[in-house]
């Protein structure tokens, strides 16, 4: 079998994604009207992350692309915008 990428991509982490998962609990505390079913939470995160620049970090060498790191406030604001979309078009039953 042809091996194109011999590197372990699990060593790359998107810092903005990690931070968004940390912020979501605070967001949900302040937005009790947000549905917390699996579909709505995953949609909320997908829309939020798609609106943020990626900021990948190599765990092996602790190198990060700090120029793409956004503030917690910006992540929260993007999450708020995403929640409006999810609430207007929920995909759950």
DATA-V213372 format. One record per residue. RES is the residue in three letters. SS is DSSP state (A for helix, B for strand, O for the rest). PSI is psi in degrees with one decimal (* if undefined). D_FIRST is the distance of its C-alpha to the first C-alpha in whole Angstrom. Layout:
# DATA-V213372
RES|SS|PSI|D_FIRST + RES|SS|PSI|D_FIRST
This chain:
# DATA-V213372
UNK|O|135.8|0 + UNK|O|126.1|4 + UNK|O|109.6|6 + UNK|O|-42.3|10 + UNK|O|100.6|12 + UNK|O|3.6|12 + UNK|O|152.8|16 + UNK|O|100.4|17 + UNK|A|-10.5|19 + UNK|A|-12.7|21 + UNK|A|-12.3|23 + UNK|B|130.5|24 + UNK|B|139.2|27 + UNK|B|109.0|29 + UNK|A|-39.7|33 + UNK|A|-33.7|34 + UNK|A|-45.6|33 + UNK|A|-44.2|33 + UNK|A|-36.4|37 + UNK|A|-40.9|37 + UNK|A|-31.0|36 + UNK|A|-34.7|39 + UNK|A|-24.0|42 + UNK|A|-34.9|41 + UNK|A|-39.5|43 + UNK|A|-43.0|46 + UNK|A|-46.3|46 + UNK|A|-33.3|46 + UNK|A|-39.0|49 + UNK|A|-6.6|51 + UNK|O|68.8|50 + UNK|O|-14.7|50 + UNK|O|-5.4|50 + UNK|O|127.7|47 + UNK|O|137.4|45 + UNK|O|22.0|43 + UNK|O|161.3|41 + UNK|A|-44.8|37 + UNK|A|-45.8|37 + UNK|A|-40.6|39 + UNK|A|-43.7|38 + UNK|A|-38.5|34 + UNK|A|-43.1|36 + UNK|A|-46.7|38 + UNK|A|-41.1|35 + UNK|A|-46.1|33 + UNK|A|-42.5|36 + UNK|A|-51.2|37 + UNK|A|-34.2|34 + UNK|A|-19.9|33 + UNK|O|-3.3|37 + UNK|O|148.8|36 + UNK|O|144.6|34 + UNK|O|148.8|31 + UNK|O|82.6|32 + UNK|B|147.2|29 + UNK|B|133.1|29 + UNK|B|113.6|27 + UNK|O|-35.0|28 + UNK|O|-41.7|27 + UNK|O|4.2|29 + UNK|O|44.6|32 + UNK|B|131.1|31 + UNK|B|158.6|32 + UNK|O|75.8|33 + UNK|A|-23.2|37 + UNK|A|-22.2|38 + UNK|A|2.1|36 + UNK|O|131.2|38 + UNK|O|163.3|40 + UNK|O|159.4|43 + UNK|A|-36.3|43 + UNK|A|-39.5|46 + UNK|A|-41.6|44 + UNK|A|-44.7|41 + UNK|A|-42.9|44 + UNK|A|-43.3|46 + UNK|A|-34.6|42 + UNK|A|-39.0|42 + UNK|A|-44.7|45 + UNK|A|-41.9|45 + UNK|A|-36.3|42 + UNK|A|-33.1|44 + UNK|A|-42.1|46 + UNK|A|-47.4|43 + UNK|A|-42.7|42 + UNK|A|-31.8|46 + UNK|A|-23.2|47 + UNK|O|62.8|44 + UNK|O|144.3|42 + UNK|O|7.0|40 + UNK|O|166.8|41 + UNK|O|*|43
